[in-house]
């Protein structure tokens, strides 16, 4: 995925909310496109996503996984960056770098990985 691709996760968030509220997922071409695009953007293999969108059950699981990666990654990123800033202010750049590197080791969403890498560059 190129980072120049516009990322708009509102459609997948809205879809996930409707499914979580009990609405059945309907695999229209638009829904498949949203799922495939979002899967790419959150680091899910294209081949896995292509298989998943062929069936409502697996497509629903794909939707939940994508939504979880967006939400959990955002929370992890925000908390880690806040803690890293606090450490830098306290004069502990080494500790801040370790926090960011630990996050980079587990983060799967390319956008969030890029943000962590930028934060690491800012420490230099």
C-alpha positions as CSV (number, residue, x, y, z in Angstrom):
1,X,0.0,0.0,0.0
2,X,1.3,3.4,-0.8
3,X,1.0,6.0,1.9
4,X,-0.2,8.4,-0.7
5,X,-3.5,6.5,-0.7
6,X,-6.2,8.5,1.0
7,X,-7.2,6.8,4.2
8,X,-10.8,7.2,5.2
9,X,-11.9,4.7,7.8
10,X,-15.3,6.2,8.4
11,X,-17.1,3.9,6.0
12,X,-15.6,0.8,7.7
13,X,-16.3,2.2,11.2
14,X,-19.9,2.9,10.2
15,X,-20.3,-0.6,8.7
16,X,-18.8,-2.2,11.8
17,X,-21.1,-0.2,14.0
18,X,-24.1,-1.4,12.1
19,X,-23.0,-5.1,12.2
20,X,-22.2,-4.7,16.0
21,X,-25.8,-3.4,16.4
22,X,-27.1,-6.6,14.8
23,X,-27.5,-5.7,11.2
24,X,-26.4,-8.5,8.8
25,X,-23.5,-7.7,6.5
26,X,-24.6,-7.6,2.9
27,X,-21.7,-8.2,0.4
28,X,-22.5,-5.6,-2.2
29,X,-19.7,-4.6,-4.5
30,X,-19.3,-1.4,-2.5
31,X,-19.0,-3.3,0.8
32,X,-16.4,-5.7,-0.7
33,X,-14.4,-2.7,-2.0
34,X,-14.5,-1.1,1.5
35,X,-13.4,-4.3,3.1
36,X,-10.6,-5.0,0.6
37,X,-9.3,-1.4,0.7
38,X,-9.4,-1.3,4.5
39,X,-7.7,-4.7,4.8
40,X,-4.8,-3.4,2.7
41,X,-4.6,-0.3,4.9
42,X,-4.5,-2.2,8.1
43,X,-1.9,-4.8,7.0
44,X,-4.1,-7.8,6.2
45,X,-2.8,-9.9,3.4
46,X,-4.6,-9.2,0.1
47,X,-5.0,-13.0,-0.5
48,X,-6.6,-13.5,2.9
49,X,-8.9,-10.5,2.3
50,X,-9.9,-11.7,-1.2
51,X,-10.9,-15.1,0.2
52,X,-12.7,-13.5,3.2
53,X,-15.0,-11.3,1.0
54,X,-16.5,-14.3,-0.7
55,X,-18.6,-15.3,2.3
56,X,-20.7,-13.3,4.7
57,X,-19.2,-15.1,7.8
58,X,-15.6,-14.6,6.8
59,X,-16.3,-11.1,5.6
60,X,-17.8,-10.2,8.9
61,X,-14.7,-11.6,10.7
62,X,-12.5,-9.5,8.3
63,X,-14.6,-6.4,9.1
64,X,-14.1,-7.0,12.9
65,X,-10.4,-7.7,12.5
66,X,-9.9,-4.5,10.5
67,X,-12.0,-2.4,13.0
68,X,-10.0,-3.9,15.9
69,X,-6.7,-3.1,14.2
70,X,-7.8,0.5,13.6
71,X,-9.1,1.0,17.1
72,X,-6.4,-0.9,19.1
73,X,-3.6,0.5,17.0
74,X,-4.8,4.0,17.5
75,X,-5.1,3.6,21.3
76,X,-1.6,1.9,21.5
77,X,-0.1,4.7,19.4
78,X,-1.6,7.5,21.4
79,X,-0.7,6.1,24.7
80,X,2.9,5.3,23.6
81,X,3.5,8.6,22.1
82,X,2.2,10.4,25.2
83,X,4.4,8.3,27.4
84,X,7.4,8.8,25.1
85,X,6.8,12.6,25.2
86,X,6.8,12.5,29.0
87,X,10.0,10.6,29.0
88,X,11.7,13.0,26.6
89,X,10.6,15.9,28.8
90,X,12.1,14.1,31.8
91,X,15.4,13.7,29.9
92,X,15.0,10.0,29.1
93,X,15.3,9.8,25.3
94,X,16.6,6.2,25.6
95,X,13.4,5.2,27.5
96,X,11.3,7.0,24.9
97,X,13.1,5.3,22.0
98,X,12.6,1.9,23.7
99,X,8.8,2.5,24.1
100,X,8.5,3.5,20.4
101,X,10.7,0.5,19.2
102,X,8.6,-1.9,21.3
103,X,5.4,-0.5,19.7
104,X,7.0,-0.8,16.2
105,X,7.7,-4.5,16.9
106,X,4.0,-5.3,17.4
107,X,2.2,-2.7,15.2
108,X,0.7,-4.1,12.0
109,X,-1.1,-1.0,10.6
110,X,1.2,0.6,8.1
111,X,-0.1,4.2,8.8
112,X,0.6,3.7,12.5
113,X,4.0,2.1,11.8
114,X,4.9,5.2,9.7
115,X,3.8,7.5,12.6
116,X,6.0,5.6,15.1
117,X,9.0,5.7,12.6
118,X,8.5,9.5,12.4
119,X,8.4,9.8,16.2
120,X,11.7,7.8,16.3
121,X,13.3,10.1,13.8
122,X,12.2,13.1,15.9
123,X,14.3,11.7,18.8
124,X,17.5,11.9,16.7
